Amino acid sequence: MKKVIYIVIVLIILIVCFGCATTSKTKEEREGVNQEVFFQSVRSGDYAEVKRLIKAGADGNAQSNDGSKALIIVALQYGHPEVAQLLIEAGAK
């Protein structure tokens, strides 16, 4: 009987330890924001999606894979002034 109790305790400890052994997530990952989707939405000028992602926690000052910031992408490369204004209002620089 003691062996069964020890085995159950060890199993519980293992389950708890493995359940806690996850990598920490960024704020965006916790809130369901994918920065690549954010940058794709900025590039395409998808105002509604950019607005939704900003509300969900997307960082308008984050850098894309090529090192560009979202505001630079829209303002200089793709010419989406309404998205640029949205980013500025959200604090992007």
Contacts in CASP RR format, 6 or more apart in sequence:
PFRMAT RR
TARGET T0000
AUTHOR 0000-0000-0000
METHOD contacts of the structure
MODEL  1
MKKVIYIVIVLIILIVCFGCATTSKTKEEREGVNQEVFFQSVRSGDYAEV
KRLIKAGADGNAQSNDGSKALIIVALQYGHPEVAQLLIEAGAK
27 57 0 8 1.000
28 34 0 8 1.000
28 35 0 8 1.000
28 57 0 8 1.000
28 58 0 8 1.000
28 59 0 8 1.000
31 56 0 8 1.000
31 57 0 8 1.000
32 56 0 8 1.000
33 53 0 8 1.000
33 56 0 8 1.000
33 57 0 8 1.000
33 58 0 8 1.000
35 58 0 8 1.000
35 59 0 8 1.000
35 62 0 8 1.000
35 64 0 8 1.000
36 64 0 8 1.000
36 65 0 8 1.000
37 49 0 8 1.000
37 53 0 8 1.000
38 50 0 8 1.000
38 53 0 8 1.000
38 58 0 8 1.000
38 60 0 8 1.000
38 62 0 8 1.000
38 70 0 8 1.000
39 64 0 8 1.000
39 70 0 8 1.000
39 73 0 8 1.000
41 49 0 8 1.000
41 50 0 8 1.000
41 53 0 8 1.000
42 50 0 8 1.000
42 70 0 8 1.000
42 73 0 8 1.000
42 74 0 8 1.000
42 78 0 8 1.000
42 80 0 8 1.000
42 83 0 8 1.000
42 87 0 8 1.000
43 73 0 8 1.000
43 74 0 8 1.000
43 77 0 8 1.000
43 78 0 8 1.000
44 78 0 8 1.000
45 74 0 8 1.000
45 78 0 8 1.000
45 80 0 8 1.000
45 82 0 8 1.000
45 83 0 8 1.000
46 83 0 8 1.000
47 80 0 8 1.000
47 82 0 8 1.000
47 83 0 8 1.000
47 86 0 8 1.000
50 58 0 8 1.000
50 83 0 8 1.000
50 86 0 8 1.000
50 87 0 8 1.000
51 86 0 8 1.000
54 60 0 8 1.000
54 86 0 8 1.000
54 87 0 8 1.000
54 90 0 8 1.000
60 69 0 8 1.000
60 70 0 8 1.000
60 71 0 8 1.000
60 87 0 8 1.000
60 90 0 8 1.000
60 91 0 8 1.000
60 92 0 8 1.000
61 69 0 8 1.000
61 70 0 8 1.000
61 91 0 8 1.000
61 92 0 8 1.000
61 93 0 8 1.000
62 69 0 8 1.000
62 70 0 8 1.000
63 69 0 8 1.000
64 70 0 8 1.000
64 73 0 8 1.000
68 77 0 8 1.000
69 92 0 8 1.000
69 93 0 8 1.000
70 87 0 8 1.000
70 92 0 8 1.000
71 84 0 8 1.000
71 87 0 8 1.000
71 88 0 8 1.000
71 92 0 8 1.000
71 93 0 8 1.000
74 80 0 8 1.000
74 81 0 8 1.000
74 83 0 8 1.000
74 84 0 8 1.000
74 87 0 8 1.000
75 81 0 8 1.000
75 84 0 8 1.000
END
